[in-house]
Amino acid sequence: MDTGRDTGPDGQRERAGATASQEGLPDPVARSQEGLPDPVAHTTPEPPCSGPPSLAEADPAEEARSEGETPSPTPSLPGQDTGPRPGRPLRYGGLVRAWRHPRLRIPKRIALGLVLLLLLPVLAAGVALRVNYAGDPADGTRTRNRDALWLGHAWVDGRKSDADLDALAERLRGTGIRDLYVHAGPLEHDGSLPATAYPSAGRLIAGVHERLPGIRVQAWLGDELATETPDGMRLRRAGTRDAVVRSAGRILDAGFDGVHFDLEPLHSGDAHYLALLDRLHALTRARHVPLSVASHQIDPLPGLHSAAGALTGHPKWWSQAYFGQVARRVDQIAVMSYDTATPLQSLYGGYVAQQTALALEVTPKSTDLLMGLPFFHEDKMGHSAYAETVAAAVRGTRLGLSRTDRTREHFGVALYVDFAATETDWAAYREGWLTGR
């Protein structure tokens, strides 16, 4: 992403121009034809004079300027540079006069109106988010011991040792984390899941239960949907949905304490996803384990997902109504409240506060609502590591909870992701959410 440009030389050498012959002297060619000597060629040049020039030697252009007249331009000779030189001011008078022309009055007003039409909503949204971040969180807006942590695939493929399990247990003791979403996929595009994807799952589950009694180990399953690209899972196919349900059953047979789904990009209003959740929830209820999902963000403005879909082909958000439909079909819903394209911490925190309030308004009180915290650091399109910090997300979560339902019991945060987290992230989680400072 590095960019650079070559710089030119510091300066250019000016080409010397020829001077016109002095007025009143006979043409040298004519004199040669008349047999007369050329005065220029045969006259010995006078030494330079340090004093002021005489009237006879004065520049006619200077005389004209002193008398208020416009000097006539000196004709250029071959090889003479007549363009603007460094230090010579450019004349913008013609451009200014053209810009002020009466015929441009209406086009200028239209252009200004279009600029304001684009900028004013952005400015208004920024002000609103900054206002959302103002104030102090209410007392009691801290962990309810229902938090979650996403764990990478290394925990189930044999790369993690018992020493790693000991370190994880030490890290999690005294926190509010109750659920671990361990990556055990991804699912195949047809909905199947090979057992070879999670060979060390049994050892992980037993090790966590031994070291951290009460913490649930859920299988994190996901795949890319074919909603915006030709390749991916197609939920509209009944056979694919059947395969996903069978895969969930097999993963529970392996000993997991629940199943957590993350299917992206999932467009708002997808009825096939709702039908899949109904079948999955029937399965998990029969097994007495939780069904959990990761969700897209909610429209910050009504209908924004439709506008984004029409303009970019990527409707990033869900409608608030669709979010509520999903939340009513699961036991846990974790909002991926990061990758927001906000440039400042205050704007990001205000955005998280708004997302928290919107989600609380439509999530059943019996469903655990978790707000995602960015335990990763990237600078890419849509994500600024400077703006999207754990501290800002925690404060925004507490502000949204304070204003909407501060006594809500089924509420928490979800930390994404273990392998990218820093000590600063863990400290911000502890100080902001565990102690509520």
Long-range contacts (C-beta under 8 A, 24 or more apart in sequence): 11-86, 14-81, 14-85, 15-79, 15-80, 15-81, 17-76, 17-77, 17-79, 17-80, 17-81, 18-77, 18-79, 18-80, 20-74, 20-75, 125-300, 125-301, 126-347, 128-350, 129-342, 129-346, 129-347, 129-350, 129-351, 129-354, 130-346, 130-347, 130-350, 131-350, 132-349, 132-350, 132-351, 132-353, 132-354, 132-396, 132-399, 133-346, 133-347, 133-349, 133-350, 133-353, 133-392, 133-395, 133-396, 133-399, 135-399, 135-402, 137-395, 137-398, 137-399, 137-401, 137-402, 137-436, 138-398, 138-401, 138-402, 138-406, 139-436, 140-406, 140-407, 140-436, 141-398, 141-401, 141-402, 141-406, 141-436, 142-398, 142-433, 142-434, 142-435, 142-436, 143-175, 143-176, 143-412, 143-413, 143-433, 143-434, 144-176, 144-409, 144-410, 144-411, 144-412, 145-176, 145-178, 145-412, 146-176, 146-178, 146-179, 146-368, 146-370, 146-410, 146-411, 146-412, 147-175, 147-176, 147-177, 147-178, 147-179, 147-370, 147-412, 147-413, 147-414, 147-415, 147-433, 148-177, 148-178, 148-179, 148-180, 148-181, 148-292, 148-332, 148-334, 148-370, 148-412, 148-413, 148-414, 148-415, 149-177, 149-179, 149-180, 149-181, 149-414, 149-415, 149-418, 150-181, 150-183, 150-220, 150-414, 150-415, 150-416, 150-417, 150-418, 151-180, 151-181, 151-182, 151-183, 151-220, 151-417, 151-418, 152-183, 152-417, 152-418, 152-419, 153-183, 153-184, 154-419, 155-182, 155-183, 155-200, 155-204, 156-182, 156-183, 156-184, 156-197, 156-198, 156-199, 156-200, 156-201, 156-204, 157-197, 157-198, 157-199, 157-200, 158-199, 158-200, 160-200, 160-204, 162-207, 165-204, 165-207, 165-208, 165-211, 166-211, 168-208, 168-418, 169-208, 169-211, 169-212, 171-426, 172-212, 172-215, 173-212, 174-434, 175-429, 175-430, 175-434, 176-412, 176-413, 176-433, 176-434, 177-215, 177-415, 178-214, 178-215, 178-216, 178-412, 179-215, 179-216, 179-218, 179-258, 179-260, 179-290, 179-292, 179-332, 180-208, 180-215, 180-216, 180-217, 180-218, 181-218, 181-220, 181-260, 181-292, 181-334, 181-414, 182-217, 182-218, 182-219, 182-220, 182-256, 183-220, 183-222, 184-219, 184-220, 184-221, 184-251, 184-256, 185-219, 185-220, 185-221, 185-222, 185-223, 186-221, 186-222, 186-223, 187-221, 187-222, 187-223, 187-233, 187-244, 187-247, 188-223, 189-223, 189-226, 189-231, 189-232, 189-233, 189-234, 189-240, 190-233, 190-239, 190-240, 190-243, 191-233, 191-239, 191-240, 191-241, 191-242, 191-243, 191-244, 191-246, 191-247, 192-243, 192-246, 192-247, 193-221, 193-247, 193-250, 193-251, 195-250, 195-254, 198-251, 198-254, 201-254, 201-255, 201-256, 202-254, 202-255, 205-255, 205-256, 205-257, 206-255, 216-257, 216-258, 216-289, 216-290, 217-256, 217-257, 218-256, 218-257, 218-258, 218-259, 218-260, 218-290, 218-292, 219-251, 219-252, 219-254, 219-256, 219-258, 219-259, 219-260, 220-260, 220-262, 221-247, 221-248, 221-251, 221-259, 221-260, 221-261, 221-262, 222-261, 222-262, 222-263, 222-264, 222-294, 223-263, 224-264, 224-265, 225-263, 225-264, 225-265, 225-266, 227-265, 227-266, 227-267, 228-265, 228-313, 228-314, 233-263, 235-263, 235-270, 235-272, 235-273, 235-276, 236-272, 241-272, 241-275, 241-276, 241-279, 244-276, 244-280, 245-276, 245-279, 245-280, 245-283, 248-280, 248-283, 248-284, 249-283, 252-283, 252-284, 252-287, 252-289, 256-289, 257-289, 257-290, 258-284, 258-289, 258-290, 258-291, 258-292, 258-331, 259-284, 259-289, 259-291, 259-292, 260-292, 260-293, 260-294, 260-332, 260-334, 261-291, 261-292, 261-293, 261-294, 262-293, 262-294, 264-296, 265-296, 265-314, 265-316, 266-296, 266-318, 267-305, 267-309, 267-315, 268-296, 268-305, 268-315, 268-317, 268-318, 268-319, 268-322, 269-319, 269-322, 273-326, 274-325, 274-326, 274-329, 277-326, 277-329, 277-330, 278-329, 281-329, 281-330, 281-331, 284-331, 290-331, 290-332, 291-329, 291-330, 291-331, 291-332, 292-330, 292-331, 292-332, 292-333, 292-334, 292-368, 293-326, 293-330, 293-332, 293-333, 293-334, 294-334, 294-336, 294-372, 295-323, 295-326, 295-327, 295-333, 295-334, 295-335, 295-336, 296-336, 297-335, 297-336, 297-337, 297-340, 297-355, 298-323, 298-335, 298-355, 298-358, 298-359, 299-358, 300-351, 300-354, 300-355, 300-358, 320-358, 320-361, 320-362, 321-362, 323-358, 323-359, 323-362, 323-363, 324-362, 324-363, 327-359, 327-362, 327-363, 327-364, 327-367, 327-369, 328-364, 328-367, 330-367, 331-367, 331-368, 332-367, 332-368, 332-370, 333-359, 333-363, 333-367, 333-368, 333-369, 333-370, 334-370, 334-371, 334-372, 334-414, 335-359, 335-369, 335-370, 335-371, 335-372, 336-372, 336-416, 337-371, 337-372, 337-373, 337-393, 338-372, 338-373, 338-374, 338-383, 338-388, 338-393, 338-416, 339-382, 339-383, 339-388, 340-382, 340-383, 340-388, 341-381, 341-382, 341-383, 341-384, 342-384, 342-387, 342-388, 343-384, 343-387, 344-387, 345-386, 345-387, 345-388, 345-389, 345-391, 345-392, 346-392, 347-387, 348-387, 348-388, 348-389, 348-392, 348-393, 348-396, 349-392, 349-393, 349-395, 349-396, 349-399, 350-396, 351-396, 352-392, 352-393, 352-396, 352-397, 352-400, 353-396, 353-397, 353-399, 353-400, 353-403, 354-400, 355-396, 355-400, 356-396, 356-397, 356-399, 356-400, 356-401, 356-404, 357-400, 357-403, 357-404, 360-400, 360-401, 360-404, 360-405, 360-408, 360-411, 361-404, 365-408, 365-409, 365-410, 366-410, 367-410, 368-410, 368-411, 368-412, 369-408, 369-410, 369-411, 369-412, 370-411, 370-412, 370-413, 370-414, 371-397, 371-400, 371-412, 371-413, 371-414, 372-413, 372-414, 372-415, 372-416, 373-397, 373-413, 373-414, 373-415, 373-416, 373-425, 373-429, 374-416, 375-415, 375-416, 375-417, 375-418, 375-420, 375-421, 375-422, 375-425, 376-416, 376-417, 376-420, 376-421, 377-420, 377-422, 389-428, 390-424, 390-425, 390-428, 390-429, 390-432, 391-428, 391-432, 394-428, 394-429, 394-432, 394-433, 395-432, 397-433, 398-432, 398-433, 398-436
